[in-house]
Amino acid sequence: MNIKNLILGSVTLSAFFSCSSLVKNEAETGNIVRDCTGTYIRIAGKGDFLVCNDKLIKDKKDGEKLNVSYEMTKDCSERDGIVTCMMYHEHKGLIRITSFK
């Protein structure tokens, strides 16, 4: 009985911490990368992340550095219906920028 409770508690804590890591409250520095597939933030050591709400940073130039706070997401409704090229751009996931400097 105690082992079951211990396992259940461990699984619950693991799920909690993995979900909480989807929200990035701390700003990270990244570079803007644009191509025909979309707008990305390239964070050193982590890779490229496709930006769902790229209209927020439309005035920023390709290659420009930004401090961004973001949330990971699985749904990117802002990109629905947008036609992109057939090029493949590897990325680590979809993000929605919550703030930037």
N, CA, C and O of each residue as an XYZ file, in Angstrom:
404
protein
N       0.820     -1.192      0.000
C       0.000      0.000      0.000
C       0.871      1.265      0.000
O       0.597      2.194     -0.760
N       1.890      1.314      0.821
C       2.766      2.472      0.895
C       3.566      2.649     -0.391
O       3.825      3.778     -0.808
N       3.954      1.561     -1.012
C       4.710      1.634     -2.255
C       3.833      2.218     -3.358
O       4.302      3.012     -4.173
N       2.554      1.822     -3.385
C       1.623      2.371     -4.385
C       1.467      3.880     -4.197
O       1.453      4.637     -5.167
N       1.351      4.301     -2.953
C       1.229      5.735     -2.667
C       2.490      6.491     -3.062
O       2.413      7.605     -3.581
N       3.632      5.896     -2.821
C       4.906      6.505     -3.181
C       5.025      6.640     -4.699
O       5.439      7.687     -5.197
N       4.670      5.605     -5.423
C       4.719      5.644     -6.886
C       3.736      6.672     -7.422
O       4.072      7.461     -8.305
N       2.521      6.661     -6.887
C       1.502      7.626     -7.324
C       1.954      9.059     -7.055
O       1.760      9.942     -7.891
N       2.552      9.288     -5.896
C       3.056     10.622     -5.568
C       4.181     11.042     -6.491
O       4.244     12.198     -6.911
N       5.071     10.114     -6.811
C       6.180     10.417     -7.719
C       5.681     10.766     -9.108
O       6.167     11.713     -9.726
N       4.717     10.009     -9.602
C       4.153     10.273    -10.927
C       3.455     11.627    -10.950
O       3.594     12.382    -11.913
N       2.713     11.933     -9.906
C       2.013     13.217     -9.831
C       2.991     14.381     -9.814
O       2.789     15.367    -10.523
N       4.040     14.281     -9.019
C       5.043     15.347     -8.968
C       5.762     15.501    -10.299
O       6.020     16.620    -10.742
N       6.083     14.393    -10.934
C       6.741     14.446    -12.245
C       5.867     15.153    -13.265
O       6.348     15.989    -14.030
N       4.584     14.818    -13.276
C       3.653     15.453    -14.213
C       3.547     16.949    -13.924
O       3.519     17.758    -14.851
N       3.487     17.318    -12.655
C       3.380     18.730    -12.286
C       4.589     19.513    -12.763
O       4.440     20.577    -13.365
N       5.788     19.002    -12.503
C       6.996     19.727    -12.879
C       7.204     19.754    -14.386
O       7.733     20.735    -14.909
N       6.810     18.718    -15.091
C       6.970     18.734    -16.544
C       6.003     19.723    -17.174
O       6.357     20.383    -18.151
N       4.802     19.844    -16.646
C       3.839     20.820    -17.182
C       4.247     22.238    -16.837
O       4.074     23.143    -17.653
N       4.778     22.448    -15.659
C       5.172     23.802    -15.280
C       6.357     24.283    -16.101
O       6.581     25.489    -16.199
N       7.118     23.374    -16.691
C       8.254     23.801    -17.506
C       7.815     24.293    -18.878
O       8.637     24.814    -19.632
N       6.534     24.140    -19.219
C       6.043     24.623    -20.505
C       5.949     26.144    -20.523
O       5.997     26.748    -21.595
N       5.818     26.767    -19.377
C       5.736     28.219    -19.302
C       7.110     28.744    -18.902
O       7.677     28.345    -17.885
N       7.625     29.640    -19.719
C       8.953     30.202    -19.467
C       8.761     31.634    -19.007
O       8.609     32.537    -19.831
N       8.767     31.854    -17.686
C       8.549     33.191    -17.140
C       9.809     34.042    -17.197
O       9.733     35.269    -17.253
N      10.940     33.408    -17.182
C      12.211     34.098    -17.193
C      12.600     34.424    -18.637
O      12.512     33.564    -19.514
N      13.024     35.642    -18.878
C      13.405     36.034    -20.240
C      14.680     35.327    -20.672
O      15.611     35.158    -19.885
N      14.707     34.918    -21.927
C      15.893     34.317    -22.528
C      16.260     35.136    -23.752
O      15.398     35.716    -24.410
N      17.549     35.173    -24.046
C      18.010     35.905    -25.218
C      18.023     34.969    -26.413
O      18.526     33.848    -26.344
N      17.460     35.455    -27.504
C      17.438     34.675    -28.729
C      17.531     35.582    -29.938
O      17.333     36.793    -29.840
N      17.832     34.989    -31.072
C      17.895     35.731    -32.338
C      16.680     35.394    -33.179
O      16.199     34.262    -33.172
N      16.194     36.379    -33.897
C      15.087     36.160    -34.821
C      15.634     35.510    -36.084
O      16.635     35.952    -36.647
N      14.961     34.458    -36.515
C      15.309     33.773    -37.758
C      14.033     33.700    -38.589
O      13.015     33.169    -38.146
N      14.105     34.242    -39.798
C      12.942     34.210    -40.687
C      13.302     33.498    -41.976
O      14.387     33.684    -42.527
N      12.376     32.684    -42.443
C      12.478     32.096    -43.771
C      11.057     31.895    -44.288
O      10.096     32.346    -43.665
N      10.926     31.224    -45.413
C       9.605     31.087    -46.016
C       8.670     30.180    -45.224
O       7.483     30.099    -45.539
N       9.184     29.492    -44.197
C       8.328     28.626    -43.382
C       7.770     29.328    -42.156
O       6.839     28.822    -41.530
N       8.324     30.490    -41.799
C       7.824     31.210    -40.636
C       8.905     31.988    -39.914
O      10.013     32.173    -40.417
N       8.551     32.439    -38.718
C       9.461     33.208    -37.867
C       9.823     32.346    -36.666
O       8.959     31.726    -36.046
N      11.096     32.317    -36.352
C      11.611     31.491    -35.269
C      12.436     32.340    -34.315
O      12.971     33.382    -34.694
N      12.533     31.883    -33.076
C      13.484     32.437    -32.119
C      14.529     31.352    -31.897
O      14.201     30.239    -31.485
N      15.781     31.678    -32.169
C      16.889     30.741    -31.982
C      17.558     31.050    -30.651
O      18.154     32.112    -30.471
N      17.450     30.106    -29.722
C      18.036     30.260    -28.398
C      19.267     29.361    -28.322
O      19.191     28.157    -28.567
N      20.384     29.959    -27.981
C      21.655     29.229    -27.946
C      21.548     28.005    -27.044
O      21.070     28.094    -25.913
N      21.989     26.884    -27.545
C      21.984     25.655    -26.775
C      20.658     24.934    -26.737
O      20.572     23.814    -26.234
N      19.613     25.567    -27.268
C      18.288     24.953    -27.245
C      17.723     24.732    -28.637
O      16.992     23.767    -28.860
N      18.046     25.601    -29.566
C      17.558     25.447    -30.928
C      16.550     26.507    -31.330
O      16.404     27.537    -30.672
N      15.856     26.230    -32.431
C      14.863     27.151    -32.982
C      13.475     26.785    -32.486
O      13.137     25.609    -32.352
N      12.675     27.814    -32.214
C      11.293     27.640    -31.789
C      10.410     28.465    -32.725
O      10.644     29.659    -32.912
N       9.401     27.828    -33.311
C       8.488     28.506    -34.223
C       7.552     29.405    -33.430
O       6.894     28.951    -32.493
N       7.490     30.683    -33.805
C       6.685     31.676    -33.095
C       5.278     31.722    -33.699
O       5.115     32.018    -34.882
N       4.278     31.430    -32.889
C       2.886     31.465    -33.350
C       2.411     32.902    -33.565
O       1.829     33.220    -34.602
N       2.657     33.749    -32.599
C       2.188     35.140    -32.658
C       3.302     36.068    -33.156
O       3.678     37.031    -32.488
N       3.818     35.749    -34.348
C       4.956     36.496    -34.898
C       4.617     37.933    -35.281
O       5.524     38.722    -35.550
N       3.336     38.292    -35.311
C       2.965     39.682    -35.611
C       3.470     40.632    -34.527
O       3.664     41.821    -34.783
N       3.683     40.116    -33.323
C       4.231     40.946    -32.241
C       5.609     41.487    -32.575
O       5.969     42.589    -32.163
N       6.378     40.706    -33.324
C       7.767     41.091    -33.604
C       7.985     41.371    -35.093
O       9.108     41.264    -35.586
N       6.923     41.726    -35.806
C       7.033     41.955    -37.252
C       7.967     43.111    -37.597
O       8.541     43.126    -38.686
N       8.135     44.080    -36.693
C       9.012     45.228    -36.948
C      10.483     44.939    -36.642
O      11.353     45.760    -36.934
N      10.752     43.795    -36.064
C      12.129     43.411    -35.744
C      12.767     42.764    -36.972
O      12.086     42.130    -37.777
N      14.070     42.932    -37.101
C      14.791     42.427    -38.271
C      15.310     41.007    -38.053
O      15.551     40.577    -36.925
N      15.475     40.296    -39.168
C      16.071     38.968    -39.143
C      17.473     39.065    -38.543
O      18.266     39.914    -38.950
N      17.777     38.201    -37.582
C      19.080     38.216    -36.931
C      19.138     39.077    -35.682
O      20.098     38.986    -34.917
N      18.133     39.908    -35.461
C      18.124     40.794    -34.292
C      17.983     39.985    -33.008
O      17.263     38.987    -32.962
N      18.688     40.434    -31.957
C      18.598     39.774    -30.657
C      17.430     40.336    -29.875
O      17.147     41.533    -29.911
N      16.752     39.436    -29.161
C      15.632     39.818    -28.299
C      15.719     39.063    -26.989
O      16.185     37.924    -26.946
N      15.270     39.702    -25.925
C      15.009     38.992    -24.675
C      13.526     38.651    -24.707
O      12.682     39.548    -24.714
N      13.204     37.364    -24.726
C      11.809     36.949    -24.849
C      11.382     36.074    -23.681
O      12.150     35.258    -23.172
N      10.145     36.268    -23.276
C       9.464     35.336    -22.382
C       8.403     34.673    -23.246
O       7.787     35.329    -24.086
N       8.188     33.384    -23.046
C       7.282     32.670    -23.929
C       6.619     31.498    -23.212
O       7.035     31.081    -22.131
N       5.577     30.987    -23.850
C       4.906     29.779    -23.404
C       4.991     28.768    -24.527
O       4.772     29.110    -25.689
N       5.304     27.540    -24.198
C       5.249     26.462    -25.176
C       3.775     26.159    -25.429
O       2.946     26.279    -24.527
N       3.457     25.768    -26.650
C       2.077     25.435    -26.983
C       2.061     24.300    -27.989
O       3.051     24.053    -28.678
N       0.953     23.624    -28.069
C       0.778     22.580    -29.077
C      -0.165     23.060    -30.174
O      -0.236     22.461    -31.247
N      -0.889     24.147    -29.898
C      -1.858     24.696    -30.839
C      -1.376     26.058    -31.315
O      -1.017     26.917    -30.509
N      -1.371     26.247    -32.622
C      -0.889     27.497    -33.208
C      -1.945     28.015    -34.183
O      -1.725     28.059    -35.394
N      -3.084     28.402    -33.637
C      -4.210     28.812    -34.480
C      -3.899     30.065    -35.309
O      -4.533     30.290    -36.340
N      -2.942     30.872    -34.875
C      -2.568     32.065    -35.640
C      -2.013     31.695    -37.022
O      -2.057     32.505    -37.948
N      -1.505     30.500    -37.151
C      -0.900     30.078    -38.410
C      -1.857     29.278    -39.299
O      -1.489     28.888    -40.408
N      -3.069     29.035    -38.824
C      -4.050     28.297    -39.624
C      -4.328     29.034    -40.927
O      -4.588     30.237    -40.929
N      -4.272     28.314    -42.012
C      -4.579     28.890    -43.320
C      -3.438     29.652    -43.965
O      -3.592     30.160    -45.076
N      -2.294     29.744    -43.295
C      -1.145     30.454    -43.864
C      -0.388     29.496    -44.781
O      -0.027     28.389    -44.384
N      -0.158     29.939    -45.999
C       0.570     29.125    -46.968
C       2.061     29.392    -46.797
O       2.505     30.540    -46.805
N       2.821     28.320    -46.644
C       4.274     28.444    -46.537
C       4.917     27.597    -47.621
O       4.246     26.815    -48.294
N       6.198     27.757    -47.781
C       6.928     26.983    -48.788
C       7.081     25.533    -48.323
O       6.726     25.196    -47.194
N       7.597     24.705    -49.180
C       7.752     23.280    -48.879
C       9.096     22.960    -48.210
O       9.441     21.791    -48.039
N       9.840     23.980    -47.841
C      11.123     23.760    -47.171
C      10.881     23.246    -45.750
O       9.899     23.620    -45.110
N      11.769     22.400    -45.266
C      11.689     21.897    -43.894
C      12.613     22.722    -43.006
O      13.798     22.872    -43.306
N      12.079     23.250    -41.925
C      12.876     23.979    -40.941
C      12.697     23.255    -39.605
O      11.637     23.320    -38.983
N      13.746     22.572    -39.185
C      13.674     21.839    -37.924
C      13.498     22.818    -36.775
O      14.157     23.856    -36.720
N      12.595     22.473    -35.852
C      12.401     23.316    -34.670
C      12.058     22.448    -33.475
O      11.667     21.290    -33.620
N      12.210     23.019    -32.302
C      12.015     22.293    -31.049
C      10.593     22.381    -30.524
O      10.256     21.727    -29.537
N       9.761     23.176    -31.166
C       8.376     23.289    -30.732
C       7.788     24.640    -31.094
O       8.451     25.508    -31.660
N       6.523     24.782    -30.747
C       5.779     26.015    -31.006
C       5.773     26.855    -29.738
O       5.598     26.339    -28.634
N       5.966     28.160    -29.912
C       5.909     29.060    -28.752
C       5.000     30.239    -29.048
O       4.777     30.618    -30.198
N       4.490     30.797    -27.978
C       3.720     32.033    -28.045
C       4.451     33.026    -27.148
O       4.575     32.809    -25.943
N       4.931     34.109    -27.737
C       5.684     35.120    -26.982
C       4.734     35.860    -26.054
O       3.676     36.330    -26.474
N       5.125     35.959    -24.780
C       4.318     36.693    -23.803
C       4.851     38.103    -23.574
O       4.090     39.017    -23.257
N       6.169     38.278    -23.737
C       6.759     39.614    -23.666
C       8.154     39.571    -24.282
O       8.774     38.514    -24.391
N       8.626     40.745    -24.679
C       9.976     40.832    -25.261
C      10.538     42.227    -25.063
O       9.797     43.190    -24.864
N      11.862     42.321    -25.121
C      12.571     43.610    -25.033
C      13.596     43.650    -26.135
O      14.321     44.636    -26.269
